[in-house]
Amino acid sequence: MTVTTDPLLRVEHLTRTEDGGSWDALLWRAGPGWRMVSSAVLGGGLGERAWVLNAQVRPGYARTDPAEHLAGIARSAGAAGPGVGLMTAAHVREYGEAEDEGVRAVATAGIGVTTWAAAPGPGAPGVPDPGTINIVVAVPAPLADAALVNAVATATEAKVQALLEAGHHCSGTPTDAVCVAARTPVLGEAPELFAGPRSVWGARLARAVHRAVHASLGRRTGDLA
């Protein structure tokens, strides 16, 4: 595995060889002092996390151990402690990033398979395909548990706004994932209670995500699953 670092964007580009091909990943080594909420297959839920990995996998990914797979990629890169692992068949090097008054967002957007969230018919059971629009957001302020959940909703609303503005008639793909990181409060510090789109930090988050998704959509060279 080779690693190159882009300090401006604060993400590392990883490259690995597997399944007969070369695949990229993005790694953010957040370090201690971060609480994250995520829908990711690895490290999902709410808790202290030290890193976030967004790994590209081959289209038609069919492994039944995605969490273990992602953990192995992170270990190979030297990531320590608990972390969050997302995956996608999109080209992660075509990510978009944006910052708004301290809030930073990174998005990878592959939209080959799109859908409306409330489309008719039941969802198909089984192992899901790799997620395609992955969003990671860092908020440099402590957020209460409810505010972290609110932040996920705000990020999703901003993603949908960007998709519609870009001419995509959908609310996303069937397997999108999101991770919101907020600073762990220090002793005596009160966390922010709200992260909706009209709250201080929620508004900043929404603008950052909106621009990051737009940027990633503008860099796409192909639509993978």
N, C-alpha and C positions, 0 to 999 in steps of 0.2 A: 504494500500500500504506500502511495506517495502522498505527501501533504504539502500544499502551498497555502500561505496565509495572506489574506487581503485585509490589512489593518484598518483601512478606511471604512469598510463595511462591517468589520468585526465578526466576520464569519470565516471559517476555514474551508477550503475546497479539498475534499478527499477524493482519491481515485483508487478503486480496487478492481481486481480481476476475479470474476466468477461467472458460472453458467456460460462459459465460452465467450465472454465479452468483457468490456471495460465499462464500469459504472461509476457515476459520481455521487457525492453526498456533500451536504453542508453541515458544519458542526459549529455550534456556539458554545464555548466553554464559559458559562455564566459564573461559575464558582459559587462559594457559599453566600448565604444571605438573600436567597430568592425563593419565593413561594410561587408555584405554578399550578394552573388548572388547565387540563387538556383532555381532548377526546382521543388521544393517541393510543395505539395498541400497546406501546411500551411506556410505562410511567404515567398512564392516564389517571384521571381523577384529580385530587387536590392534595398538595403536599410540598415539602421542601425538595427542590431539584437543583442539580448543579450544572447540567448541560442539556442541550437540545440537538438532536440529530435529525436531519431530513434526507433520507437516502433514496436514490433512484434505484429501481429494480426493473427487471425485464418485463415487457408487456405480457400479460397472461400469467403473471406470478401465481404459483399454486402451492407454495410451501405452507405447511400447516403449523409452523413454529415461528411466525413473524416476530414475536417479541424476543425470542432467543436469537434469531437472526440479527435483529437490530442491535441487541446488546453486544453481540460478537463484533459487529462493525465498530461500535463505539469503543470497546476494549482494545481493538487493534489500533485505534487512533490514540490510545492512552487516556481516554475520558475516565475520570474517577468519580465515585459516588453514585447516588441515584440520579437518573436522568429521564428525559422524554425522547421517544423515538417515533418518528413519522416515516411513511414511505409513499412513494409515488412512481408511476411509470413516466412522468413528465421529465424533461431535461432540467435538472435542478440548477445547472449553470445559467439557465435563462431566468433567474430569479429577478424579482423587482424589490426595491427597498425604498423606504421613505421615512422621514423623521418630522415630527411636529412638536415643537416646544418640549423636547426631552423624551417623547415617546417614539420608539423606533419599531418599524414593522418590516418583515421580510416575507415575501410570498412567492410561491412557485405555482404556476397556473397552466395545467394541461387540460384542455376542455374537449377532448375527442368524444367523450360520452357525457352528455348533459341531461338534466332533468329538472322538473319542477318539484319542489319538496312535497306538495300535496297532490302529486299525480295519482290518478285512480289505480286501483289494483294493489294487492299485497306485495311486499318486498320478498325477493327470493331468499330462502334460507341458505346457509352454508358459509364457507370462508369468503370474505369480501375480496374484491379486486383491489389493487393498490389505489390509495387515495390520490386525487389529482390536483385539487387546489388546497395547498397546505399553507397555513398562515401562522407565523410566530410573531408575537408582539412583546416588547419589554416596556414596562411602565416603571419609571424611577421613583415610585412612591408606594407606600404600603396600602393595600386594598383589603377590606374585610372580605370574609368568605362570600357573602351575598354580592358584593361589588365585583368580585372575580367572576362569578357566574354571569352577572350583568355585562361584564366586559366581553365575554364570549358572544353573547347575543348582539352586542354593539358591533363587534368585529364582523359577525356574520351579516348584519344589515349593511355594513359598509361594503362588504364583498359583493353582495347582490346588487347594490347601487352601481358599483363599478362594472359589473357584467352587463347590466342593462344599458348603461351609457355607452359601452363598447359595442353594442349591437347584438349581444348574445341573449336569445330569448329563453332564459332559464334562471333558476335560482342557485345553480351550482352543478356539481357532479354527484353521483350517488355515494361517493366515498371521501368527501372533503374532510379535512381535519384541522384543528386549531389548537394553539397553545398560547396562553397569556401568562406572562411572568410579571410579578410585582415584587418590590423590595420587602423583605421581612421587616416588620416594625421593630425598632430598638426599644429598650426598656422605657416605658412611660410615653411612648409615641402612639397616638390614636390613628388607626387606619382610616382611610377614606371609606365612606359608607355607600357611595353611589358611583357607578361607571356607565350610566346610560348616555346616549348621544348628546344630551344637553348638560351633562355634568362637566366639570373642569377637565378631569382626566379622561372621561369617556369621549368627549368631543375631540380631544387630541388623538386618542386612539383611533377613532373613526376616520379622521382625516389621514392619518398615517397609513392605515390599512387600505383605504380607498385608493390612495396614490400608489401604494406598493402593488396592489392587484392590477391596476391600470398599467403599471410599468412592466410587470411580468407578462401580461397579455400582449403588450406591444413587442416583446422580444421573442415570442414563440416562433419556431421554425417548423413545427409539426404538431399534430394533435394526436397524442398518445393517450391510451385508456385512462 
